[in-house]
Amino acid sequence: MQNYFSKILISLLLIISTYGYSSELQDITVYRSPNCGCCSGWIKHLQEHQFNVIDIKTNNINKLK
């Protein structure tokens, strides 16, 4: 019986510890052309999946590549 409760306690601790980590938004920077439609879709996808997107628009994207 004690072994059973130990397993439950360990499982709960693992769940609680991963919950705190996964609830934080991660920053991601996207450099893009202001006219790029696919980049806008990518930014929307990232935001829907809990990323904090820093959207930097530039007319000289080749300089950044």
CNS distance restraints for C-alpha pairs under 8 A (distance, minus, plus):
assign (resid   1 and name CA) (resid   5 and name CA) 6.57 0.50 0.50
assign (resid   2 and name CA) (resid   6 and name CA) 6.20 0.50 0.50
assign (resid   3 and name CA) (resid   7 and name CA) 6.32 0.50 0.50
assign (resid   4 and name CA) (resid   8 and name CA) 6.42 0.50 0.50
assign (resid   5 and name CA) (resid   9 and name CA) 6.07 0.50 0.50
assign (resid   6 and name CA) (resid  10 and name CA) 6.15 0.50 0.50
assign (resid   7 and name CA) (resid  11 and name CA) 6.10 0.50 0.50
assign (resid   8 and name CA) (resid  12 and name CA) 6.16 0.50 0.50
assign (resid   9 and name CA) (resid  13 and name CA) 6.20 0.50 0.50
assign (resid  10 and name CA) (resid  14 and name CA) 6.24 0.50 0.50
assign (resid  11 and name CA) (resid  15 and name CA) 6.26 0.50 0.50
assign (resid  12 and name CA) (resid  16 and name CA) 6.12 0.50 0.50
assign (resid  13 and name CA) (resid  17 and name CA) 6.04 0.50 0.50
assign (resid  14 and name CA) (resid  18 and name CA) 6.23 0.50 0.50
assign (resid  15 and name CA) (resid  19 and name CA) 6.14 0.50 0.50
assign (resid  16 and name CA) (resid  20 and name CA) 6.71 0.50 0.50
assign (resid  17 and name CA) (resid  21 and name CA) 6.90 0.50 0.50
assign (resid  18 and name CA) (resid  22 and name CA) 6.16 0.50 0.50
assign (resid  19 and name CA) (resid  23 and name CA) 6.19 0.50 0.50
assign (resid  20 and name CA) (resid  24 and name CA) 7.13 0.50 0.50
assign (resid  25 and name CA) (resid  50 and name CA) 5.73 0.50 0.50
assign (resid  25 and name CA) (resid  51 and name CA) 5.35 0.50 0.50
assign (resid  25 and name CA) (resid  52 and name CA) 5.81 0.50 0.50
assign (resid  26 and name CA) (resid  50 and name CA) 7.29 0.50 0.50
assign (resid  26 and name CA) (resid  51 and name CA) 5.07 0.50 0.50
assign (resid  26 and name CA) (resid  52 and name CA) 5.70 0.50 0.50
assign (resid  27 and name CA) (resid  51 and name CA) 5.97 0.50 0.50
assign (resid  27 and name CA) (resid  52 and name CA) 4.67 0.50 0.50
assign (resid  27 and name CA) (resid  53 and name CA) 5.92 0.50 0.50
assign (resid  27 and name CA) (resid  54 and name CA) 7.11 0.50 0.50
assign (resid  28 and name CA) (resid  51 and name CA) 6.73 0.50 0.50
assign (resid  28 and name CA) (resid  52 and name CA) 6.21 0.50 0.50
assign (resid  28 and name CA) (resid  53 and name CA) 5.09 0.50 0.50
assign (resid  28 and name CA) (resid  54 and name CA) 6.08 0.50 0.50
assign (resid  29 and name CA) (resid  53 and name CA) 5.84 0.50 0.50
assign (resid  29 and name CA) (resid  54 and name CA) 4.59 0.50 0.50
assign (resid  29 and name CA) (resid  55 and name CA) 6.13 0.50 0.50
assign (resid  29 and name CA) (resid  56 and name CA) 7.25 0.50 0.50
assign (resid  30 and name CA) (resid  43 and name CA) 7.62 0.50 0.50
assign (resid  30 and name CA) (resid  53 and name CA) 7.02 0.50 0.50
assign (resid  30 and name CA) (resid  54 and name CA) 6.14 0.50 0.50
assign (resid  30 and name CA) (resid  55 and name CA) 5.16 0.50 0.50
assign (resid  30 and name CA) (resid  56 and name CA) 6.01 0.50 0.50
assign (resid  31 and name CA) (resid  55 and name CA) 6.38 0.50 0.50
assign (resid  31 and name CA) (resid  56 and name CA) 4.80 0.50 0.50
assign (resid  31 and name CA) (resid  57 and name CA) 5.88 0.50 0.50
assign (resid  31 and name CA) (resid  58 and name CA) 6.99 0.50 0.50
assign (resid  31 and name CA) (resid  61 and name CA) 7.48 0.50 0.50
assign (resid  32 and name CA) (resid  36 and name CA) 6.83 0.50 0.50
assign (resid  32 and name CA) (resid  39 and name CA) 6.64 0.50 0.50
assign (resid  32 and name CA) (resid  55 and name CA) 7.62 0.50 0.50
assign (resid  32 and name CA) (resid  56 and name CA) 6.32 0.50 0.50
assign (resid  32 and name CA) (resid  57 and name CA) 5.01 0.50 0.50
assign (resid  32 and name CA) (resid  58 and name CA) 6.03 0.50 0.50
assign (resid  32 and name CA) (resid  61 and name CA) 6.53 0.50 0.50
assign (resid  33 and name CA) (resid  57 and name CA) 5.46 0.50 0.50
assign (resid  33 and name CA) (resid  58 and name CA) 5.30 0.50 0.50
assign (resid  33 and name CA) (resid  59 and name CA) 5.61 0.50 0.50
assign (resid  33 and name CA) (resid  60 and name CA) 7.59 0.50 0.50
assign (resid  33 and name CA) (resid  61 and name CA) 6.35 0.50 0.50
assign (resid  34 and name CA) (resid  57 and name CA) 5.33 0.50 0.50
assign (resid  34 and name CA) (resid  58 and name CA) 6.54 0.50 0.50
assign (resid  34 and name CA) (resid  59 and name CA) 6.96 0.50 0.50
assign (resid  36 and name CA) (resid  40 and name CA) 6.68 0.50 0.50
assign (resid  37 and name CA) (resid  41 and name CA) 6.49 0.50 0.50
assign (resid  38 and name CA) (resid  42 and name CA) 6.23 0.50 0.50
assign (resid  39 and name CA) (resid  43 and name CA) 6.13 0.50 0.50
assign (resid  40 and name CA) (resid  44 and name CA) 6.28 0.50 0.50
assign (resid  41 and name CA) (resid  45 and name CA) 6.20 0.50 0.50
assign (resid  42 and name CA) (resid  46 and name CA) 6.23 0.50 0.50
assign (resid  43 and name CA) (resid  47 and name CA) 6.22 0.50 0.50
assign (resid  43 and name CA) (resid  53 and name CA) 6.75 0.50 0.50
assign (resid  43 and name CA) (resid  55 and name CA) 7.86 0.50 0.50
assign (resid  44 and name CA) (resid  48 and name CA) 6.21 0.50 0.50
assign (resid  45 and name CA) (resid  49 and name CA) 6.44 0.50 0.50
assign (resid  46 and name CA) (resid  50 and name CA) 6.64 0.50 0.50
assign (resid  46 and name CA) (resid  51 and name CA) 5.40 0.50 0.50
assign (resid  46 and name CA) (resid  52 and name CA) 7.78 0.50 0.50
assign (resid  46 and name CA) (resid  53 and name CA) 7.17 0.50 0.50
assign (resid  47 and name CA) (resid  51 and name CA) 4.98 0.50 0.50
assign (resid  47 and name CA) (resid  52 and name CA) 6.32 0.50 0.50
assign (resid  47 and name CA) (resid  53 and name CA) 6.62 0.50 0.50
assign (resid  60 and name CA) (resid  64 and name CA) 7.43 0.50 0.50
assign (resid  61 and name CA) (resid  65 and name CA) 6.64 0.50 0.50
